[in-house]
């Protein structure tokens, strides 16, 4: 699968031009509803294949913040299995549950402490929520060795990740989607 195909699908299903208020409260003329792509069968397949092409061979788990990462994780672990690679998925909650185990990170059963994992996110603007999720994953005993976003809005995410000690790999960017 190719990045060009991903861009085509995102432009068709997810990219909106107009006036939008982002989660940060900032106004923007560009919006990416990436879930429209990650929750489509074609989009899920293209994204999973692209992630697997770039995935560090030492990675045994893939996960990220709810809700954006969930369809990406599901598609990628299924596609990995189809390709003969074992991967475990996990998700990071927005807040601690008040009942049950109270875990912030769910899906740790197949990931012993020290497991090398990749964090994924659908769209990043500043990557603040991704860094916060990474910290919970580290507290749970996993080693984050890779971070992949589907779309980087190019508003500071790469710099935030670098400052936090990580490299962000983006499958595409706002610049590429606006071209």
HELIX and SHEET records of a PDB file:
HELIX    1   1 UNK A    3  UNK A   13  1                                  11    
HELIX    2   2 UNK A   35  UNK A   38  1                                   4    
HELIX    3   3 UNK A   41  UNK A   54  1                                  14    
HELIX    4   4 UNK A   70  UNK A   82  1                                  13    
HELIX    5   5 UNK A  108  UNK A  110  5                                   3    
HELIX    6   6 UNK A  128  UNK A  139  1                                  12    
HELIX    7   7 UNK A  157  UNK A  163  1                                   7    
HELIX    8   8 UNK A  174  UNK A  178  1                                   5    
SHEET    1   A 2 UNK A  15  UNK A  21  0                                        
SHEET    2   A 2 UNK A  27  UNK A  32 -1                                        
SHEET    1   B 6 UNK A 105  UNK A 106  0                                        
SHEET    2   B 6 UNK A  88  UNK A  92 -1                                        
SHEET    3   B 6 UNK A  61  UNK A  65  1                                        
SHEET    4   B 6 UNK A 116  UNK A 124  1                                        
SHEET    5   B 6 UNK A 143  UNK A 152  1                                        
SHEET    6   B 6 UNK A 168  UNK A 173  1                                        
END                                                                             
